Amino acid sequence: MTDHLIRNVVDATGRSLDVHLSAGRIAAVGANLSIDSSVVADEFDGRGWIVLPALAEPHAHLDKALTAHQVPNPKGDLMGAIEAWIGAAERGVFGLDEMTERAVAALTKLVASGVTLVRTHVNVGESDSDLMHLRAIHAARRAMEHLVDVHVVALMHSPLSGPDGAGNRKALAAALEHGVDLVGGCPHLEDDGPGMIDVALSAATEAGVGVDLHVDETLDANMLTLRDLATAVIDRGFASPVAASHCVSLSMQPIGVQREVAARVAGAGVAIIPLPQTNLFLQGWDHHMAMPRGITPIDVLRDAGVVVAAGGDNVQDPFNPVGRSDPLETAALLVMAAHQRPEVAYDMVSNDVRRVLGRAVVDIEPGAPADLLLVRSRSVREAIADAPVDRRVYRAGRLVSVTASTHWMDDRP
């Protein structure tokens, strides 16, 4: 018996229905479905629950996750986090088994939250000559492959371009040989940002993989390498998927520049991934009045036709000392700090992520992939607001995680 039957749930539109899962797909949707009980492995009465497309995480750092207690960031800002991480690495704080265990723990948290698809950036550079970070994440991916799909981005150390980047380019070649799904890096941290973009696109072209770069993670309005990336993709005719994460400085541009860059990004087919948790924490420390929010202009990008999906980025590490490994937290911040409606915010942490990662979207309709999240809530807005612990997660039609809460309150006067 492999089928699942979910009864009496509501969907995002508020309709009450039953959902039948079979062979990794939604087999039927309707009221009072009649299903042969001999094929049903599990029947769940979802009265008081909502059924939604499963969550997805487009930008994690599994090799860094859950290290805040080991690697504090007294400065609080981005460079303070980078310096803290480099210092800890040089002191030998991290190891293969230790990093693998943390990555598995981080993935476990994500799955329990309702995530069935993850893209993670993993440090790669000449200082990690044996690819320890990458090997740890590959080990974690193997350990969790029955629960979640994990895509790996080689987050290249800087510099990648020029004579000083030779060692890191060699490390990139080794990482591609070892196995990564995309080429990453930080052009805004290099002296020659366009040159770094050129190296990344060339390496990705040769390997036949996509690109996901950390772009313009700064409030400095003079930094706008997003435009350079879009132009390079168009000029090259680069055919593989391209994403740009962060894109913070675009929010500091006049609206005319925002629209011009957004149109070029849309023309290049570049997806944008804002990361509200980490951007809100790391950005703005030097702005003592009218502190900017540090989130890319989502509506301008979407109006231009850009696919925008949001991620949690760092979780309990020097780049973000908090974070729950729950995309509903990301969605809540999109509502509060980026003025997105709850329904749009949920899409940005579910189906929009699938669009960016090249996966089929999940509709609560027959034939759709059976990657589903059940939450004890009456609406999308309420699910985002309360982030209930009570959740059931289905991946490819199989129940992979159940979390249940208990509550007691003394009712004596």
N, C-alpha and C positions, 0 to 999 in steps of 0.2 A: 504494500500500500504506500503510495507516494503522493497522492493528492491531498490538498488542504481545502477546507471549507470555512470561510469566515462569515458569520451571520450577524445581521442587525447592526452593521456599522453605518456611519454616514461618510460621504466623501466631501471634498472641498466646497462643493456647491450646496451641501446640506441635504442631498437626497439620501434616503435610507435604502440600504441594499445588502445583498449577500454577494460574496466574491468566491468563485471556485478557481483554485490554482491547480494546474496539471502540466507536467512535462516542461516546467520552467516558464510557463506562460500563464496569463489570465485566461482561463477557459470560458468562463461565463460570468456575467454580472446581471443582477436583477433581484426582484423581491421574491422571497420564498422559493428559492431555487430547489428543484428536486434532483438530488444527486444520489447515485448508487453508493450506499454507505460502505459497501465492501471494498471500494477503492480509496476511501478517505482515511488517511493516516491520522488526521487531527481535525477536529471540528471545534471552533472557538466562537463563543457567543460574545460578540463585540458591542453589545448594547452599552452606550456611554463612551464609545471610542470612535475615533476618526481614522480612516484609511487614506494614506497619502503615498506618493512616490517616495521611495527610499531616499535618504539623504546621501550626499556625496561631498568629498573634500578635495578641492582642486589644488591645494597648496599647503602641504605639511612639511615639517622638517623632522622626520622620525629619528634621525641620528642625534639631534639636539634635544629632543623632547624629555621633559621631566628631570632637568638638571639644575633647576633654579637653586636648590639647596647646596649644590656643589659649586656653582659658577654664578656668584652674585654680580650684579651690574650697578655699582654705586652711582655712576654718572646718570644712568637712566636712558640715555639716548642711543642712537644706532651705533656710533663709533665706540661708545662705552661698551656696548654688547659685543661688538666685534673684537675689541681689545681683550675683554674678559674671556671670550671663547679661545682666542689664540693663546693667551697666557695659560689657561687650563690645559690645553692640548700640549703645550711645551712642558708643562709639569708632569705629564703622563697621567692625567686624571682619568682618561677614557681607555677602555679596552674592548676587544672584540666581543667577548661574552657579555660584558656589562652593557655595551651599546645594543647588542641584539636583544637582551632582556628588556631594556627600556623601550625599544621599538615595538616589541611584542606587546608590552603593557600599554603603549600609546594606541596601537591598533585595536587592542581589546576594548579600550575606552570608546574609540570611534564606533566599533561595531555595536556595542551596547547602546550607543546613542541613536543608531539607525543608519549608519554609513555602510554601504556595500561597495564603494568605489573610491580610491584614494590616489592622488598624485603627490609624490613626495620628492623634495629636492634633497640631494645628498652631497656633502662636501667632497670635492675631488681636487687634488693639487699635488705638486711635486713634494710637498712636505709629508704627504700621506703615501709614501712610495709603495706600500703593499696593499693599497686600496682598502684599508680596514673599514672605513665608513661604508663603502659600497658592499663589501662582503657581509657586514653586519646586517644591512638592510635586505640584502638578498636572502640571508638566513631567516630573518623575520618574515619576509614575504612567503617563503616556503612553509614556514610554520603556520601561517594564517591563510594560506591560499584556499582552503575550503570554506572560509568565511568572508573574504573580502578580496577584491582585485586591487593590486597595487602597481602603479606606473612610477618609474624612477627617472628623475632628471639629474644629470651630472651638473651639480652647482660648482662651476669652476672658480678656483682661486684667482685673484688678480695679481699681476697682469696676465692677460691671455695673448695680447698682441705685442708686437715689437720684439727686439732682442731679449729683453728681460722676461718675456713670456714663453721662451723655448721650453723650459722645464714643465710648465703647466700645460703646454700644448702636447708634450709627450704623455703627460698624465691623462689628458683627454683621450688620446689615441688608445691608451691602455684601458680606460674605462669603457670606451665604445667596443673594444674587443671583448672585455669581460661581460658586457651586456647592460646597456641603459636604453631607455625608450626615447629620451630627448636630451638635447644639449642645453645647458643653462649657464648662467653667469651674471655679472653685474656691470654693464657697460658704463653706468654713471660713476663707478668707483675707479675707472681707468683714465689715464691721461689721454688716451686715444679711444674714445667711446665708439665712433664709427668703425675704427680698425678692429676693435673687439667684436663688434657685430659681424663684420666681414669674416673673421676667423670662425665664429660660431656657425654662421650660415654655410660656410664652405665645408666645415667638418660634418655638419648635419646632412648636407647634400651628398657627400661621399658615402656616408653611412646609411643614407636612406631613412633618417629619423627626423622628428620634429624639433622645434625649439621653444623653450619657455624661459624667458630672461626676467631677472629682477631689473626693473626699469625705473629710473628717476625716483628712488626712494628718498626724497628730500623735498623740503619746502622752498628750496632755492629756485626762483622763477627763471634764473639764467640757465638752468639745466633742463633740457628738453630732448633727450635722446630717443624718446618715443617717436618723434617725427623722423629721426634718422633710421630707426628700425623699420618703420612702415615704408619709407622710401627705398631702403635696401631690398626689402622683400619684393616690392613692385619691380624695381630695376632688374633684379635677378630672375624674376619669374619663379621664385621659390615656391614649390608646389606642396610641400609637407606642412602640417599644422604649425602655426606660430601663436604663441601667447605672450603677453607682457603683463607681469604681475606688479602690483603696487601703483605705479604711474601717479605718484602723489603730486609732483610739481605741476601737472596739468591743471590741478585745481587752483593754482596761483596765477594762471594766465588770464588775460582779459577774455571775455566771452567770445569775441571774434576769433581769437587764436584757438580757444578750446574747440570751436566748431570746425575750424580749418583743419586742425590736427585730427579731430574725430572723423572727418570725411576721408582723410588720407588713410587712417587706420582701417576704416570700413572698406575702402577700396583695396587695401592690401590683404583683407581677410584676417587681420590680427585680432584675436580675442583678448579681452582685458579682464584681469582678476584683481579686484580690490580686496584688501585684507584689513578690515576695520579694527580688529583687536590690537594687532601689533602696530599698525600705523597710528592709532590713537595713543598708544603708550609711548612709542619712540619719538614721534614728531612733536614739535612745538615747545620744547623745553626752553628755548631762548625767546619765545614770544610771551611776554609778561602781560600784554593787553590784547584783547580780541584774538585769543589763541586760535589758529586755524585747526580744522578738524583732521586734516591729513588724509582725507579720502578722495580718490579721484572723482571727477564729475560724472557720476553714473548716468544721469538723465541725458546729458549732452551726448555721451557716447551711444546710448541706446537709441536716441532719436536719429542718429546718423546711420543706424543699422548695425552697430557693433554688438557682437555677442558678449555679454558681461556676466560672469559668474563670480561668486564671492567665496573666500576661504578663511580659515581660522589662523593659518600661518603657524607661528610658534606657540607652544603650549608649555608653560611652566619651565622656562629656561631664561637665559640672560636677555633675550629679545622680548620676552613677555613673561613676567613672573607669575601670572595667573592663567586663566583659560581652562575650560572644562572638557575639551575634546568633544564638543557638541555643536554642530552647525546651527541648532536653534539659538545658541548664544550669538553666533554670527548674524543670523536673521534679525534678532532683536536689536543689535547694534545698527544694522542697515535701516531699521525703522526709526530708531531714536537719533542716530547721528548722521544718517544719509537721506532721511525723508522719503524712504520707500514704503509703499503700502505693504501690509503683512503678506498678502497673496503674492506680490511681486518678489518680496524678500525671500519667501519660501522657495519660489522657483529658482532664485539665484543660488540657492544652496542645494538644489536637487536637479531638476531637469536641465537648467542652464549649464550646470557642471557637466552633465552628460553630453551636451552639445559641444562644449569646449574639448572634451576628451574623446570625442568621436564615437560615443555610444548612443544607442537608440533611447529615445525618451520613454518615460513610463506614464501612460495614461491609465486610468481606472476603466479600461474597456477591454473586451475580448481581443486576444491576440497580442496584447502588450507584454513586455517582459515582466515577470512576477518578482520584481525587486520592490518590496513594499515596506512601509512603516505604519504600524498601528500605535496610536497614542491615546491615552485616556483623556480626551478633550472633546469639546463639541464643535470646534471650528479651528481653522488655521491660525487665526488671530490668538485664540486662547492657548493653542499649543505653543506658539512662540512666546506668549506672555508668561505662562506658568512653567514651561519646559518640564512637564511631568516626568517623574521617574518611571512610571508604568508604561512600558513599551514592548512591542513584539516586532521582530525584524525578520523579514523573509528575503532570501537571496536566491534568485533563479528558482523560485517556487518552493524552497525549502526553509523551514523555520530554523534560524541560526542563533537567535538570541531572545531571551525573555528576561525582563527586569520588572520586579514587582515591589511595591512599597507597602509598608504597614504604618498605621497611624493610631495613636492612642491619646486621648485627652481626658483628663479628670473632669467629669460632668457634675461633680458634687458641688452645691453652693457653698 
